Amino acid sequence: MPIQSPAPLHRVSILATEGVFASTLMQAKDFFHMASLRYGKQQGLGLTPTFEIHLVSPDGLPVRSFSDVLIPVDGALEDAEVIILPAFWDDFDALCQRHPQVLSWLKQRHAAGSVICGEATGVFWMAQAGLLDGKEATTYWRFFNEFTERFPKVLLNQEKHLSDADNLYCAGGTTSACDLYIYLIERFCGANVAQGVARDILYEVQRNYAPGRIGFGGQKLHHDMTILQIQQWLEDHFADKFRFEDVAREHGMSIRNFMRRFQTATGDKPLHYLQRLRIETAKSLLSATRKSIKTISYEVGYDDASFFARLFRQHTELSPNQYRRQFQHKDSHA
């Protein structure tokens, strides 16, 4: 689904367990703390944090990290709008036996509408809780085989660095987690705060992959398998020249039936869905590369750069150049 209007955010909880990679734990803490400060500044509160970021452990006690650092926490498992599950290096079966309350906590929070994010092995917690059954997920490439064996009901996508479905987000590694946190900060705090945090923290991050699109997973939680196939086809061919009439016919539908079924299943008209795929890809290219606007326009499927720029402004309220500048220029007032 498209980036939502900022929703109230009161607390982010970051899970600390034995063997946690402290760097992934503190990366999440730093990103959301910066967002909390920037959101406060935007609200005219100066550098006053506007929401809480808590490190939590299953029993509220300090934990020993992978690198043998004793990490203090703010308390035990709690209610939060956003839950982060950092990467860890430990015996997962032993962790589950030692801390079964983590699984029930994740189930309860997901049912209550919380956003849950896992990085690398952190995704195992969501899968073990059964939250990812029948849904797309990803994890760090070294764990693909183990993940597939443990969780055969999860739709592991080995081609993606980021996945989302039903408020459940997976990041394959450290850099993709950065992209995920920026996306969530934009969702809860707005584009200006997200772009400010990106300037503060991501200015020199070099990706070896295209960040890709996120925000469409919620539109795949339906049971029209033909429309799901078409959605996947659109993600793979969004920059191609094609007619929806031909797509409908190739899947045994009239154009009228296709339009009706697509909107019923996804809540979106096919053309608007395609435009959003293209614009989200363009946003990633604008923020992560130095390619020209004309080149990006062509790469996402528009031969006319002026038309692309008008469409981009309709979707983001910014021109492509304005969007790029807000990500790539340092903020002298930070």
Sine and cosine of phi, psi and omega as CSV:
sin_phi,cos_phi,sin_psi,cos_psi,sin_omega,cos_omega
0.00,0.00,0.34,-0.94,-0.01,-1.00
-0.91,0.40,0.31,-0.95,0.08,-1.00
-0.80,0.60,0.77,-0.64,-0.08,-1.00
-1.00,0.07,0.32,-0.95,0.13,-0.99
-0.90,0.44,0.54,-0.84,-0.02,-1.00
-0.79,0.62,0.76,-0.65,0.03,-1.00
-0.95,-0.32,0.41,-0.91,-0.01,-1.00
-0.85,0.52,0.74,-0.67,0.04,-1.00
-0.80,-0.60,0.89,-0.46,-0.03,-1.00
-0.96,-0.29,-0.54,0.84,-0.08,-1.00
-0.44,-0.90,0.67,-0.75,0.18,-0.98
-0.91,-0.41,0.80,-0.60,0.03,-1.00
-0.94,-0.34,0.76,-0.65,-0.02,-1.00
-0.90,-0.44,0.87,-0.49,-0.12,-0.99
-0.98,0.20,0.79,-0.61,0.10,-1.00
-0.92,-0.39,0.84,-0.55,0.08,-1.00
-0.76,-0.65,0.20,-0.98,0.04,-1.00
-0.83,0.56,0.67,-0.74,0.03,-1.00
0.99,0.15,0.11,0.99,0.00,-1.00
-0.90,0.44,0.60,-0.80,0.15,-0.99
-0.98,0.22,0.94,-0.33,-0.09,-1.00
-0.85,0.52,-0.53,0.85,-0.01,-1.00
-0.89,0.45,-0.63,0.77,0.00,-1.00
-0.96,0.28,-0.54,0.84,0.06,-1.00
-0.90,0.45,-0.77,0.64,-0.08,-1.00
-0.97,0.24,-0.44,0.90,0.09,-1.00
-0.86,0.50,-0.74,0.68,0.03,-1.00
-0.89,0.46,-0.69,0.73,0.01,-1.00
-0.85,0.53,-0.73,0.69,-0.04,-1.00
-0.91,0.41,-0.68,0.73,-0.01,-1.00
-0.86,0.51,-0.77,0.64,-0.09,-1.00
-0.97,0.25,-0.48,0.88,0.10,-1.00
-0.91,0.41,-0.67,0.74,0.05,-1.00
-0.88,0.48,-0.67,0.75,0.02,-1.00
-0.90,0.44,-0.65,0.76,0.01,-1.00
-0.88,0.47,-0.66,0.75,0.02,-1.00
-0.93,0.37,-0.71,0.71,-0.03,-1.00
-0.92,0.40,-0.60,0.80,0.02,-1.00
-0.92,0.40,-0.63,0.78,0.07,-1.00
-0.89,0.46,-0.68,0.74,0.03,-1.00
-0.89,0.47,-0.66,0.75,0.02,-1.00
-0.90,0.44,-0.52,0.85,0.00,-1.00
-0.99,0.10,0.07,1.00,0.02,-1.00
0.98,0.18,0.38,0.93,-0.05,-1.00
-0.98,-0.22,0.15,0.99,-0.08,-1.00
0.94,0.34,-0.43,-0.91,0.00,-1.00
-1.00,0.01,0.85,0.53,0.04,-1.00
-0.97,-0.25,0.84,-0.54,0.03,-1.00
-0.85,0.53,0.68,-0.73,-0.07,-1.00
-0.97,-0.26,-0.16,0.99,0.15,-0.99
-0.52,-0.85,0.26,-0.96,-0.10,-1.00
-1.00,-0.06,0.60,-0.80,0.13,-0.99
-0.83,-0.55,0.95,-0.32,-0.10,-0.99
-0.94,-0.34,0.69,-0.72,0.25,-0.97
-1.00,0.05,0.80,-0.60,-0.04,-1.00
-0.81,-0.59,0.53,-0.85,0.11,-0.99
-0.84,-0.55,0.30,-0.96,-0.07,-1.00
-0.83,0.55,-0.54,0.84,-0.03,-1.00
-0.88,-0.48,0.13,0.99,0.02,-1.00
0.98,0.19,0.10,0.99,-0.02,-1.00
-0.99,-0.17,0.40,-0.92,0.06,-1.00
-0.85,0.53,0.43,-0.90,0.02,-1.00
-0.83,-0.56,0.39,-0.92,0.02,-1.00
-0.98,-0.21,0.82,-0.57,-0.10,-1.00
-0.98,0.22,0.10,-0.99,0.05,-1.00
-0.81,0.58,-0.63,0.77,-0.04,-1.00
-1.00,-0.02,0.32,0.95,0.13,-0.99
0.93,0.37,0.55,0.84,0.10,-0.99
-0.98,-0.18,0.74,-0.67,0.06,-1.00
-0.99,0.14,0.88,-0.47,-0.11,-0.99
-0.96,-0.27,0.89,-0.46,0.09,-1.00
-0.95,0.31,0.47,-0.88,0.02,-1.00
-0.82,-0.57,0.19,-0.98,-0.02,-1.00
-1.00,0.03,-0.26,0.97,0.00,-1.00
0.31,-0.95,-0.24,-0.97,-0.02,-1.00
-1.00,-0.01,-0.09,-1.00,-0.02,-1.00
-0.86,0.51,0.63,-0.77,-0.18,-0.98
-0.52,-0.85,0.14,-0.99,0.10,-1.00
-0.96,0.27,0.63,-0.78,0.03,-1.00
-0.32,-0.95,0.50,-0.87,0.05,-1.00
-0.97,0.25,-0.50,0.87,0.00,-1.00
-0.78,-0.63,0.74,-0.67,0.06,-1.00
-0.85,-0.53,0.77,-0.64,0.02,-1.00
-0.93,-0.37,0.75,-0.67,0.02,-1.00
-0.91,-0.42,1.00,-0.09,-0.06,-1.00
-0.93,0.36,0.16,-0.99,0.05,-1.00
-0.96,0.30,0.48,-0.87,0.04,-1.00
-0.61,-0.79,0.29,-0.96,0.08,-1.00
-0.75,-0.66,1.00,-0.09,-0.04,-1.00
-0.28,-0.96,0.14,-0.99,0.05,-1.00
-0.95,0.30,0.94,-0.34,-0.11,-0.99
-0.92,0.39,-0.62,0.79,0.02,-1.00
-0.87,0.49,-0.67,0.75,0.01,-1.00
-0.91,0.42,-0.63,0.77,0.03,-1.00
-0.88,0.47,-0.68,0.73,-0.01,-1.00
-0.90,0.43,-0.64,0.77,0.02,-1.00
-0.93,0.37,-0.59,0.80,-0.03,-1.00
-0.96,0.27,-0.56,0.83,-0.12,-0.99
-0.76,-0.65,0.89,0.46,0.00,-1.00
-0.90,0.44,-0.36,0.93,-0.01,-1.00
-0.91,0.42,-0.36,0.93,0.03,-1.00
-0.90,0.44,-0.67,0.74,-0.04,-1.00
-0.91,0.41,-0.70,0.72,0.03,-1.00
-0.92,0.39,-0.57,0.82,0.04,-1.00
-0.88,0.47,-0.72,0.69,-0.01,-1.00
-0.90,0.44,-0.65,0.76,0.04,-1.00
-0.89,0.47,-0.70,0.71,-0.01,-1.00
-0.90,0.43,-0.69,0.72,-0.05,-1.00
-0.93,0.35,-0.60,0.80,0.04,-1.00
-0.90,0.43,-0.68,0.74,0.03,-1.00
-0.89,0.46,-0.48,0.88,0.00,-1.00
-1.00,0.10,-0.05,1.00,0.07,-1.00
0.99,-0.17,0.15,0.99,0.01,-1.00
-0.93,0.36,0.50,-0.86,0.16,-0.99
-1.00,0.10,0.76,-0.65,-0.01,-1.00
-0.84,-0.55,0.77,-0.64,-0.08,-1.00
-0.80,-0.60,0.73,-0.68,0.07,-1.00
-0.86,-0.51,0.64,-0.77,0.07,-1.00
-0.92,-0.39,0.83,-0.56,0.05,-1.00
0.81,0.59,-0.88,-0.47,-0.01,-1.00
-0.91,0.41,-0.33,0.94,0.06,-1.00
-0.85,0.52,-0.43,0.90,0.02,-1.00
-0.90,0.44,-0.45,0.89,-0.01,-1.00
-0.84,0.53,-0.58,0.81,0.00,-1.00
-0.87,0.49,-0.71,0.70,0.00,-1.00
-0.90,0.44,-0.68,0.73,-0.01,-1.00
-0.91,0.41,-0.66,0.75,-0.01,-1.00
-0.90,0.44,-0.53,0.85,0.04,-1.00
-0.97,0.24,-0.08,1.00,0.01,-1.00
0.99,0.14,0.12,0.99,-0.09,-1.00
-0.96,0.28,-0.39,0.92,-0.08,-1.00
-0.99,-0.16,0.06,1.00,0.00,-1.00
-0.84,0.54,0.79,-0.61,0.02,-1.00
0.97,0.26,0.14,0.99,-0.05,-1.00
-0.85,-0.53,0.39,-0.92,0.00,-1.00
-0.96,0.26,0.61,-0.79,0.02,-1.00
-0.48,-0.88,0.23,-0.97,0.14,-0.99
-0.57,-0.82,0.21,-0.98,0.04,-1.00
-0.41,-0.91,-0.09,-1.00,0.00,-1.00
-0.93,0.36,0.64,-0.77,-0.17,-0.99
-0.84,0.54,-0.51,0.86,-0.03,-1.00
-0.91,0.40,-0.30,0.95,-0.08,-1.00
-0.95,-0.30,0.16,0.99,-0.04,-1.00
-0.83,0.55,-0.76,0.65,-0.07,-1.00
-0.90,0.44,-0.74,0.67,0.00,-1.00
-0.88,0.47,-0.66,0.75,-0.03,-1.00
-0.89,0.45,-0.70,0.71,-0.02,-1.00
-0.89,0.46,-0.65,0.76,0.01,-1.00
-0.92,0.39,-0.66,0.76,-0.03,-1.00
-0.95,0.30,-0.63,0.78,-0.19,-0.98
-0.79,-0.61,0.94,0.35,-0.06,-1.00
-0.91,0.42,-0.33,0.95,-0.02,-1.00
-0.99,0.12,-0.19,0.98,0.00,-1.00
-1.00,0.05,0.66,-0.75,-0.01,-1.00
-1.00,0.05,0.99,0.13,-0.04,-1.00
-0.95,0.31,0.83,-0.56,0.04,-1.00
-0.96,-0.28,0.96,-0.27,-0.07,-1.00
-0.98,0.19,-0.11,0.99,-0.02,-1.00
-1.00,-0.03,-0.27,0.96,-0.09,-1.00
-0.98,-0.19,0.55,-0.83,0.13,-0.99
-1.00,-0.08,-0.32,0.95,0.01,-1.00
-0.67,-0.74,0.59,-0.80,0.11,-0.99
-0.61,-0.79,0.40,-0.91,0.06,-1.00
-0.54,-0.84,0.61,-0.79,0.04,-1.00
-0.29,-0.96,0.88,-0.48,0.15,-0.99
0.86,0.51,0.72,0.69,0.00,-1.00
0.91,0.42,0.35,0.94,0.07,-1.00
-0.90,-0.43,0.88,-0.48,-0.10,-1.00
-0.88,-0.48,0.67,-0.74,0.00,-1.00
-0.83,-0.56,0.71,-0.71,0.08,-1.00
-0.85,-0.53,0.73,-0.68,-0.07,-1.00
-0.94,0.33,-0.51,0.86,-0.06,-1.00
-0.31,-0.95,-0.27,-0.96,-0.15,-0.99
-0.90,0.43,-0.74,0.67,-0.06,-1.00
-0.93,0.37,-0.66,0.75,0.02,-1.00
-0.92,0.39,-0.50,0.86,0.10,-1.00
-0.90,0.44,-0.61,0.79,0.07,-1.00
-0.85,0.53,-0.73,0.69,0.01,-1.00
-0.88,0.47,-0.63,0.78,0.01,-1.00
-0.90,0.43,-0.69,0.72,-0.02,-1.00
-0.90,0.43,-0.62,0.78,0.05,-1.00
-0.89,0.45,-0.67,0.75,0.04,-1.00
-0.87,0.50,-0.72,0.70,-0.03,-1.00
-0.93,0.36,-0.59,0.81,0.06,-1.00
-0.90,0.44,-0.63,0.78,0.06,-1.00
-0.91,0.43,-0.64,0.77,-0.01,-1.00
-0.90,0.44,-0.67,0.74,-0.10,-0.99
-0.99,-0.11,-0.43,0.90,-0.11,-0.99
-0.87,-0.50,-0.14,0.99,0.02,-1.00
0.99,-0.14,0.30,-0.95,-0.11,-0.99
-0.91,0.41,-0.62,0.78,-0.06,-1.00
-0.89,0.46,-0.68,0.73,0.01,-1.00
-0.91,0.41,-0.68,0.73,-0.01,-1.00
-0.88,0.47,-0.69,0.73,-0.01,-1.00
-0.92,0.38,-0.57,0.82,0.06,-1.00
-0.90,0.43,-0.70,0.72,0.03,-1.00
-0.90,0.44,-0.63,0.78,0.03,-1.00
-0.88,0.47,-0.65,0.76,0.04,-1.00
-0.91,0.42,-0.64,0.76,-0.05,-1.00
-0.92,0.38,-0.63,0.78,-0.22,-0.98
-0.92,-0.40,-0.52,0.85,-0.16,-0.99
-0.97,-0.26,0.19,0.98,-0.20,-0.98
-0.84,0.54,-0.60,0.80,-0.06,-1.00
-0.94,-0.34,0.21,0.98,0.03,-1.00
-0.94,0.35,0.80,-0.59,0.06,-1.00
-0.94,-0.33,0.88,-0.47,0.00,-1.00
-1.00,0.00,0.57,-0.82,0.13,-0.99
-0.98,-0.19,0.34,0.94,0.02,-1.00
-0.49,-0.87,0.35,-0.94,0.12,-0.99
-0.98,0.21,0.77,-0.63,-0.04,-1.00
-0.81,0.58,-0.50,0.87,0.06,-1.00
0.98,0.22,-0.21,-0.98,-0.10,-1.00
-0.93,-0.36,0.55,-0.83,0.09,-1.00
-0.63,-0.78,0.47,-0.88,0.00,-1.00
0.94,-0.35,0.06,1.00,0.00,-1.00
-0.96,-0.29,-0.12,0.99,-0.09,-1.00
-0.88,0.47,-0.58,0.81,0.00,-1.00
-0.90,0.43,-0.36,0.93,-0.01,-1.00
-1.00,0.02,0.11,0.99,0.04,-1.00
-0.95,-0.32,0.10,0.99,-0.03,-1.00
-1.00,0.01,0.86,0.51,0.05,-1.00
-0.66,-0.75,0.05,-1.00,-0.14,-0.99
-0.89,-0.46,0.32,0.95,0.07,-1.00
-1.00,0.02,1.00,-0.06,-0.14,-0.99
-0.89,0.45,-0.54,0.84,0.02,-1.00
-0.91,0.41,-0.68,0.73,0.02,-1.00
-0.92,0.39,-0.60,0.80,0.08,-1.00
-0.87,0.50,-0.67,0.74,0.04,-1.00
-0.88,0.47,-0.64,0.77,0.00,-1.00
-0.93,0.36,-0.63,0.77,0.06,-1.00
-0.86,0.51,-0.70,0.72,0.03,-1.00
-0.90,0.44,-0.65,0.76,0.02,-1.00
-0.88,0.47,-0.67,0.74,0.02,-1.00
-0.89,0.45,-0.63,0.78,0.02,-1.00
-0.90,0.44,-0.54,0.84,-0.02,-1.00
-1.00,0.08,-0.38,0.93,-0.12,-0.99
-0.80,-0.61,0.38,0.92,-0.12,-0.99
-0.87,0.50,-0.43,0.90,-0.05,-1.00
-1.00,-0.01,-0.08,1.00,-0.04,-1.00
-0.97,0.24,0.29,-0.96,0.13,-0.99
-1.00,-0.04,0.86,-0.51,0.01,-1.00
-0.39,-0.92,0.23,-0.97,0.07,-1.00
-0.91,-0.42,0.66,-0.75,0.03,-1.00
-0.89,0.46,-0.47,0.88,0.06,-1.00
-0.86,0.51,-0.65,0.76,0.00,-1.00
-0.95,0.33,-0.63,0.78,0.04,-1.00
-0.88,0.48,-0.69,0.72,0.00,-1.00
-0.89,0.46,-0.73,0.69,-0.03,-1.00
-0.89,0.45,-0.63,0.78,0.00,-1.00
-0.91,0.41,-0.34,0.94,0.03,-1.00
-0.95,-0.32,0.34,0.94,0.14,-0.99
0.96,0.30,0.50,0.87,-0.02,-1.00
-0.77,-0.64,0.48,-0.88,0.22,-0.98
-0.97,0.26,0.33,-0.95,-0.01,-1.00
-0.89,0.45,-0.60,0.80,0.00,-1.00
-0.91,0.41,-0.70,0.72,0.02,-1.00
-0.91,0.42,-0.66,0.76,0.03,-1.00
-0.87,0.49,-0.73,0.68,-0.03,-1.00
-0.87,0.49,-0.68,0.73,-0.02,-1.00
-0.92,0.40,-0.74,0.67,-0.03,-1.00
-0.91,0.42,-0.64,0.77,-0.02,-1.00
-0.89,0.45,-0.73,0.69,-0.03,-1.00
-0.94,0.35,-0.60,0.80,0.05,-1.00
-0.88,0.47,-0.67,0.74,-0.06,-1.00
-0.97,0.26,-0.69,0.73,-0.16,-0.99
-0.97,-0.23,-0.30,0.95,-0.09,-1.00
0.98,0.18,0.16,0.99,-0.09,-1.00
-0.71,-0.71,0.53,-0.84,0.13,-0.99
-0.97,0.25,0.56,-0.83,-0.06,-1.00
-0.81,0.59,-0.69,0.72,-0.04,-1.00
-0.91,0.41,-0.67,0.75,0.02,-1.00
-0.91,0.41,-0.62,0.79,0.05,-1.00
-0.88,0.48,-0.71,0.70,0.02,-1.00
-0.89,0.45,-0.68,0.73,0.03,-1.00
-0.87,0.49,-0.65,0.76,0.00,-1.00
-0.92,0.40,-0.64,0.77,0.09,-1.00
-0.83,0.56,-0.71,0.71,-0.03,-1.00
-0.93,0.36,-0.67,0.74,-0.03,-1.00
-0.93,0.36,-0.66,0.75,0.03,-1.00
-0.89,0.45,-0.62,0.78,0.07,-1.00
-0.91,0.41,-0.66,0.75,0.03,-1.00
-0.88,0.47,-0.64,0.77,0.03,-1.00
-0.86,0.51,-0.67,0.74,0.03,-1.00
-0.90,0.45,-0.69,0.73,0.00,-1.00
-0.92,0.39,-0.61,0.79,0.01,-1.00
-0.91,0.41,-0.63,0.77,-0.07,-1.00
-0.99,0.13,-0.40,0.92,-0.15,-0.99
-0.92,-0.39,-0.14,0.99,-0.02,-1.00
-0.74,-0.68,0.14,-0.99,0.06,-1.00
-0.96,-0.29,0.29,0.96,0.00,-1.00
-0.89,0.46,0.51,-0.86,0.00,-1.00
-0.94,0.34,0.34,-0.94,0.03,-1.00
-0.87,0.50,-0.65,0.76,-0.01,-1.00
-0.89,0.46,-0.68,0.73,0.00,-1.00
-0.91,0.42,-0.70,0.71,0.01,-1.00
-0.89,0.45,-0.68,0.74,0.04,-1.00
-0.82,0.57,-0.72,0.69,-0.02,-1.00
-0.92,0.39,-0.65,0.76,-0.07,-1.00
-0.93,0.37,-0.42,0.91,0.02,-1.00
-0.99,-0.14,0.06,1.00,0.15,-0.99
0.93,-0.38,0.16,0.99,-0.02,-1.00
-0.88,-0.47,0.87,-0.48,0.03,-1.00
-0.97,0.25,-0.45,0.90,-0.04,-1.00
-0.99,-0.14,0.96,-0.27,-0.05,-1.00
-0.91,0.41,-0.50,0.87,0.02,-1.00
-0.93,0.37,-0.68,0.73,0.06,-1.00
-0.89,0.47,-0.69,0.72,0.03,-1.00
-0.85,0.53,-0.69,0.72,-0.03,-1.00
-0.90,0.44,-0.64,0.77,0.03,-1.00
-0.91,0.42,-0.68,0.73,0.00,-1.00
-0.91,0.42,-0.64,0.77,0.01,-1.00
-0.88,0.48,-0.66,0.75,0.01,-1.00
-0.92,0.40,-0.60,0.80,0.04,-1.00
-0.87,0.49,-0.60,0.80,-0.07,-1.00
-1.00,0.09,-0.46,0.89,-0.14,-0.99
-0.85,-0.53,-0.20,0.98,-0.08,-1.00
0.91,0.41,0.27,0.96,0.07,-1.00
-0.72,-0.69,0.48,-0.88,0.16,-0.99
-0.97,0.24,0.35,-0.94,0.05,-1.00
-0.81,0.58,-0.65,0.76,0.01,-1.00
-0.92,0.40,-0.65,0.76,0.04,-1.00
-0.89,0.45,-0.67,0.74,0.02,-1.00
-0.88,0.48,-0.72,0.70,-0.01,-1.00
-0.89,0.45,-0.70,0.71,-0.05,-1.00
-0.87,0.49,-0.63,0.78,-0.04,-1.00
-0.92,0.39,-0.41,0.91,0.04,-1.00
-1.00,-0.02,-0.57,0.82,-0.21,-0.98
-0.99,-0.15,-0.15,0.99,0.02,-1.00
-0.98,-0.22,0.66,-0.75,0.06,-1.00
-0.90,0.44,0.48,-0.88,0.02,-1.00
-0.99,-0.16,0.93,-0.36,-0.06,-1.00
-0.95,0.30,-0.16,0.99,-0.05,-1.00
-0.95,-0.31,0.25,0.97,-0.04,-1.00
-0.89,0.46,0.00,0.00,0.00,0.00
